[in-house]
C-alpha cells in the first residue's frame, strides 16, 4: 500500500506543473474510453487544490462536479471548457490520417 500512496503523491506533485498536466490530459484524451480523460482531469483538479475548492472557482456545485468527473460522468462541452479554462487549458482539434489510410 505504501507504494500506491507514494505514487499518487508524486503524480499530484507532477501535475502541479502546467506542462506535465497538459501532457497527462492529452495522453488521456487519446484513449477511446472517456472515463480515462475524466479520471485524469480529476487528478489534475486534485493537484490544484481539490474538488471543493475548484467547484467554488468555476461556480459549480461540488456534488455535481464529483458526478461529472465520475465513471458515469458525461460533461457538457461548455462545462468541460469552463473547467479546462480555469485550469489554464483549452481543447483543440488536430488532423490525423483518414481511416483506412496508410499514412
Residue pairs with C-beta under 8 A, 6 or more apart in sequence:
11 43
11 47
12 43
12 46
12 47
13 47
14 20
14 24
14 47
15 21
15 24
15 43
15 44
15 46
15 47
15 48
16 47
16 48
18 88
18 89
21 44
21 47
21 87
21 89
22 89
24 40
24 43
24 44
25 37
25 40
25 41
25 44
25 89
27 40
28 36
28 37
28 39
28 40
28 41
29 37
31 37
34 74
35 71
35 73
38 68
38 69
38 70
38 71
38 73
38 75
39 69
41 69
41 83
41 84
42 51
42 69
44 87
45 51
45 54
45 69
45 83
45 87
48 54
48 87
51 62
51 65
51 66
51 69
52 62
54 65
54 83
54 86
55 61
55 62
55 64
55 65
57 86
58 65
58 82
58 83
58 86
60 68
60 79
60 82
67 73
68 74
68 75
68 79
69 75
75 83
80 91
81 90
81 91
84 90
84 91
97 103
